[in-house]
């Protein structure tokens, strides 16, 4: 039994090293196109869907209106808000030269509210290039639109942007930062390897034509969520997708502040990920499984092999994978504006193994329930 488990451990190590060296390391070699490489200044429609977000809109709208780009519009889709958002937009939109808004009074029962709101915003957009974000997000510079547009060439229809969370005190935020980092590292690296599978709607650009060609969200209209990752799973390819890692284009968002809210957010993500393509589910599932096997088999075998020569191979292979990951993740974190602390990587690698176990369990037992899009 021990030889079989040790062989499984070796296979898990090799699988992890393959992804680290040939997939994730690509992020560290990637250079985002500069502003000067943008061939034109085509008009861009920025779309924000908002549900009871009046305080966020008061902060976000001026940031969007002041973007340093020659030709753009900002469309705020007010989705049945009851917090005064409509009155605020009605009274103040004319003060901003690039901003207009839509009001939704009723959403058909068989449709996802977020997708319905986003669809109306896209249909009303006067430009072919769409740039999406959320009301609780904040572009980090006036060059957000310009930087994202620089990555959109004639061959590319989609640009995946980065949207980290603001840092706060506490272990939960550190876990959120690490989870956000790993998720970004995965979907950016897979995209750079010709296998895009998701994007984040807090910072995502694509052409309206690709939305029309795919019949919008028709393939998953009634599914809560998925307006970003499921849509990208439908339309993104290695040929039509670009990645933007310019720090001026990062869009920060406010993280959950308590475990219950974060748990509900993760459950929503799990409920959507089961609709990914089989290839994507296999790759992501096998990657998480191999990481769990590395840690569980290492901790399980080291006691049995303590007096065996194989213990040196066990420790050596484990350290090889851990150090390789440490180096590659550290560089990737620098490219993503030092989202995580380098010294915390080994600790959170183990914590993430526990995270995978817990979330894997919930993805297995999860039962469909009514979930709001916000």
C-alpha positions, 0 to 999 in steps of 0.5 A, a space after each residue: 500500500 505504501 508504494 502505491 501511495 508514494 507513486 500517487 504522491 510522485 504523480 501529484 508532484 509532477 502534475 503540479 510542477 507541470 502547471 507551475 512551470 509551463 502554465 503559471 510561469 507564463 504570467 511572469 513573462 507576459 508584457 501588457 501592450 502599452 498605450 502607444 500600441 493602441 491603433 485607434 480611439 474607437 468609442 467605448 461604452 462603460 456599463 454598470 449595473 446597480 441595485 441599491 448602490 446610491 453611496 457607491 454610485 456617488 463615488 464611482 460616477 465621477 471616477 468614470 466620467 473623468 477617464 482620460 479617453 477621447 470618446 466614451 459613454 457611461 451607462 448606469 443601469 438602475 435595477 429596481 433600486 429603492 434607496 434613492 438611486 433613481 432620484 439621484 441619477 435623475 437629478 445629477 446625471 446631467 452634471 456629468 458629460 459622459 454619463 446616462 442611465 436606464 431604469 428597470 421597473 420590472 424583471 421577468 420572473 424567468 430571467 436572472 435579474 443581473 443578466 437582464 439588466 446587463 443585456 438592456 445596458 448592452 443593447 442601449 450601448 452606442 459603441 461596439 466596444 463594451 467595458 464592464 464593472 460594478 458599482 462597488 468597484 473603483 478604477 485605480 487611475 484615469 487610464 483604465 479605459 485607455 489601458 484596457 483598450 490598448 490590449 484590444 486588437 483587430 484579432 482580439 474581441 475580449 480583454 480580461 482585466 484584473 479586479 483585486 479587493 481592498 486590503 483590510 485587517 484580519 485573517 478573512 481578508 488575507 484568505 480572500 486576497 490569496 483566493 483572489 490571487 490564485 483565481 486570477 493566476 489561473 484564469 490569466 495563465 490559462 488564457 495566455 496558454 490558449 485556454 481561456 475559461 472565465 473572466 471577472 465582470 468587475 473588469 472585463 472588455 468585449 465587443 458587442 458583436 460577440 455578445 450578439 453572435 452568442 445570442 447574449 446569455 441565452 444559454 444560461 439565462 435563468 442561472 443566477 450569476 455567470 454573466 462573466 465567467 459562464 459567458 466567457 466560457 461560451 465565447 472566449 478562445 485562445 485566438 480572440 482573448 487578450 490579458 491586461 496586467 497594466 496596474 493602471 487598469 486594475 479595478 479594486 472592489 470592497 471585500 466581504 467583511 464577515 465569514 457568512 457573507 463570504 461563504 454565501 459569495 463562494 456558494 454562488 460561485 460554486 453553483 455557477 462553476 458546475 456549468 463550465 465546459 467539461 475540459 475546464 472542469 477537469 483541468 481545474 478539478 485535477 489541479 485542486 485534487 493534485 494539490 490536496 494529494 500533495 499535502 495529504 500524502 506528504 503528511 500521511 506518509 512521512 510518519 511511515 517512511 521516517 526510517 526508510 530511505 524513501 523519506 528523503 525522496 518524499 521530503 525532497 520532492 515536496 520541497 521542490 514543488 513548494 519552493 518552485 511554487 514560492 518563486 513563481 507565485 512571488 513573481 506573479 504577485 509582484 505583477 499583480 501589485 503585490 496582492 499577497 505577501 511572499 512569506 505567506 505563500 507556504 502557509 496559505 498553500 496549506 490553508 488552501 488545501 483545506 479550503 479546497 476540501 471544504 468547498 469540494 464537499 459543498 460543491 458535492 452536496 450543494 442543493 439549488 436554492 434561490 439566490 439574489 444576484 447582488 
